[in-house]
Amino acid sequence: MNKKDVFQDYPNRQSWPESFEQATQSHQLLLVYINTFVGATIAELFSYPLDVTKTRLHLQGEAADKLAASKPKRGMFGTLFGMMREEGFRGTYGGLSAMVIRNLLFNAPRVVAYDYVRHQLIYVDENGKEVLSMMRGFLAGCLAGCMCQAIANPLDIVKIRMQMEGRQRSLGYPVRVSNVKQALESIYAQGGLKTLWKGVGPSCLRATLMTAGDTACYDLSKRHLIALLHLEDGRVLQFLASVSAGLAASILSTPADVVKSRIINQPYNDEGQGLHYKNAFDCYHKLITQEGFFAMYKGFLPCWLRIGPWSIIFWIAFEQLRRVQGQTGF
């Protein structure tokens, strides 16, 4: 038997193209993961102080905040500059380490998951053109966001508590957390493993709407802008798409973000039960009845000012990394 016969009779020869395609897809998804983590971390370095400001505004007016009841409520700039004045510049970056680790477990995987799911939902129309409808893009974003947030929820709890430490000290409360490891151990000691997933309901709802508003909206905005304005896939298109994505994500996710922050930050008894809110519905009810409907949009402006620049920096950095690697636009 010559070499040609050996090659022809090799039992797995027909599976080579499929195996090569699968390996190529896995490599592309790995690059999406790496690029997302790098781009998200770069964006955090510029916009993170506004995330801390947003969290402080979410918790302002909470009934549990008895020591601060006599102090006037602050707006966005009052909160931000107050942190810098009372806690130093370092206070505006409280919890950054938890956010970076969270990028590994949430931001990077959610874009990978969205990229994979959207390719399963794209269909070819009668003109032979690949199409992703708004509903299918929204569905892909919802699935990706919910799944990844369920995994990353413990880091969200740690991040929010670390963001509040400066305020805790200024109000006379004892220090609860000093680093990610100590925070995870402390939270676990309060009520076991289930405590690390407190607030996972509103967190997943927020992540679902955030990913649908950010990732899906960016993808769909690019597709529609190319079709309507005939723009090339360059920085102008990426800028316009990321601006619309940041606005959509802020509008959709702010109410769930407020509830998530309050449930996660509240103290718990020895049995792991919240002392102020029983669940997300109870938090929504108390928020609206005690503070009014628009209390659900507390921190919207810093949220938008934080997510907007974050979205622009992230998507442009992400797209440039893809271009350097010889890939097409997202």
N, C-alpha and C positions, 0 to 999 in steps of 0.2 A: 504493500500500500504506500503510495507516494504522499508527499506533504499536502498536495491539493486534496487527495481523498480524505486524509486525516482532518483537514479543516472543514470539508463538506459534511463529514459524518459526526463532527463534534456536537454532542446532544444539546448544548445550551447556546448554539450559535444564533438561533432566532431570537433569543431573549436579550442579546447584547444591546440592540438599539433601545429597548425599553429600560434596561438597567442603566444605560448611559444617560437617558433622559431623566430618570429618577435621581441619579447622582448629580446631574446638572441643576435640577430643581432644588435639591437639598443644599447645594453650594450657594445658589442664589438666595435662598431663605436665610442661610447663615450670614451672608453679606448684609441682608436687610436687618437682621438682628444687631450686628456689629455697628452698622451705620446709624441705626436708630439710637442705640445706647450712646454713641459718641455725640450725635447731634443733640439729643435730649440733655446730656450733661453740659454741653456748651451753652445751650439755651438757659439752663438753670442758673449758671454762674451770673448771668445778666439780669434775670427776672425774679430770682428767688425772694428777695426782700418783700416784693409785693405779694407773694404767696403767704408769707408770715403775717403781713398786714391784713390780708383777706381773712385768715383764720382768726386773728384777734377780733376783727369786726363781727365775724360770725358769732362769737361767744359773748360779745358785748350786749348787755341787757339781760343776760341769763339770770334767772331767779336765784341760782346758787351763788351768784357773785355778791355776797353780802358785804364783804369788806370794801368793795368798790362802789357800793350803792350811792354813797354821798359824793362821789366824784362825777364831774360832768362827762357826758358821752363825747367821744371823739369821732371825727370824720376820718377819711382816708389819710389825708396829709397829716392831721393831728396825731393819728396813731403811728404813722411811719416815723415822723420826726420826734415824737415822744419816745419811741423805742430807741432811737439813736441817741437822744439826750439822756435817757434814764438808764439804758442798758449798754450803750456803746454800739459802734458799728457792728461788732460781733453778734449782738443780739438780733440783728436783722437777718442773720444767716443761721439761726438756731435750727437744728434738725436737718441741715444740709447733707450730713453723712447718711442719714436714713433715706433721704430723697435719692441720693446716688445709688444706694443699694436697691431702692424701689424701682429705679429705672431698669435694673437687671431683671426684675421679676414682673414688672407691669408694662412700662412704656415700650421697651424693646419687644417683648412677646406679643403685645397687642397689635403692633404694626405687622409683625410676621403673620399672626393669625388672620388679620384682615386681608393681607396680601394673598394668603392661601385660599381663604373662603371666597373672596371676590372672583378669583380665577375659576372657581367651581360654579359661580353664578352668572358669569359672563356668557352671553349667547350671541350667535351670528344672525343678523337680520337678512332680509331678502336681497340686499345689495352686497352681501358678503362681508359686512363690517361688524367688528366686535362691539357689542353694546352692553353697558352696565346701567340698568334702570335705577332711578332714585330709590325705589323701594328695596331693591336687591342690595344696593350699596348701604342703605340704612340698616338692613338686616345683618349684613356682614359686619358692620361696625358694632352693632348691639351684641352680637355673639362674641366677637373678639374682646370687647371691653369687659363684659360680665365674667367671662371665663378667666381672664388674666387678673382681674381685681379679686376674685375669690381666692387666688393663690397669694396675692401680694397684700392682703388685708392687714396682717400683723405689722408690716412696715408703715402702713398708713397711721395706725394707732401710735406707733413710736414717733413718727414724724410730727403729728399734731401735738403730742405731749411735750416733745422737745421744743416745739415752737412756742409753747405756752410757759416754759420754765422761767423766763425772765419776768413775765408778768406775775407768775406765782410768787416769786421772791419779793417783788415790789409790793404785793398785797399781804405779805406776812405769812404765806403758806410755806410749809417745808418743801425742800427740793425733792422731786419725785424721780427724775431721771437725769443722768449725766452723760451717758453714751448709749449706743444701740444695744450692745450686749446686756448692759445692766438694765435697760428699759424692758427688753424682752423677758428677762428673768423676773423683774418686778411685776410685770403685768401677768405673767404666768402664775406667780405666787398668789395673786389676788383671787384667782378662781379657776386655775387650771387651764387646759388647752382651749376651752370654749371662750375664755376671756380674750384670747388673741384674735378671735373672730367676732367680737362684739361689733355691732354696727355694720356687719357684712351686707345686710339687706340694702340700706340706703347707700352704702359704699358701692355696691354693684350697680344700683340704679344710676348713681352719679357717673360711674365709669362707662356704663352702657350709653348714656346720653352724651358723655364727653367724647367717646370714641366715634359715635355716629356723627356728632357735630364737628369734630376735628378731622379725623382721618378720612371718613367717608365723604364729608363735605369738601375737603381738599381735593380728593380724587375726582369727585363728580364736578366740582367747579372747574378744574382743569379741562375735563372732557367737554363741558358746555362752552367754556370760553374759547377753546380751540375751534369748536364747531360754529359758534356765532361770530366771533371776531377774527377768526383765522390767524390766531397768534401762534408763534413758534414756541416750542417748549424751552423757554429761557427764563431768565430772572424776573422779567416783567410779569410773565404768566404765573410764575411761582409766587411772586409777591401778592398779586391780586387774589390768587386762590387761597393763600395762607391767611390773608386778612379776612376773607369771608368765613374761613374755617374757624378762626379765633372768635369771631363774633357769634357764630352759630353755637359753638361749644359753650360759650359763656352764658348765653340765654337759656340753653337747654339744661345745663348742669347746676346752676347756682342754687335753686331751692333744695335739691338733693344734697348739695355740698354743705349748706348750712346745717341741715339735719344731721348729716354724717359727722360734722365737726362737734356738734353738741353731744351726740350720743357717745362718741369715742372719748371725749374729754371729761365726761361726768365721772364722779367717784362711784365706786362700787362697794357693796358690803362684803362680808366674808364669804357669802354664798355666790358671789359674782353677779348679784342683781344691781341694776342701776338705781341710784338714789333719787334721781330727778325725772327720768323718763323710762317708761316700761318698754317701749318699742318705738319704731319709726313713726307709726300712726299717732301715738300719744305725743310724740315730740312735735309733729306737724300741728296737732290740735292745740297744744299749749302755745306754740309759736304764733299761730294766727289769732287765737282768742285773747291772749295776754299782750301781744305786741303788735298785732295788726297784720293784714295780708302781705304788705310790702316788706315785712320783716323777713320773708322768705328770700328777698333779694338784697339782704344786708351784705355788703361787701361786693356788690355787682361791679362797681366801677373799678376797684383794684383787681377784681377777678378778670375783667375784660382787659385792663391795662397790663395785667400779668400774662394772661393767655394770649393776647394779641401779639405782643413782641416775642413771646416764647414760640408761638406758632410760626412767625416769620423767620426767626433765627433758626429754629429747628428744621423746617422744611427746606430752606435754602441750603443750610449746611448738609442736610441729608441728600439733597439732589446733587450737590457738588461732589460729595463723596462717591455717589454712583457714577457721575461723569468721569471722575478720575480713574475709576475702576473699569471704564469702558462700557458701562451699562446705559440703557436708555432711561428716560424719565420714569418716575413712579406712576 
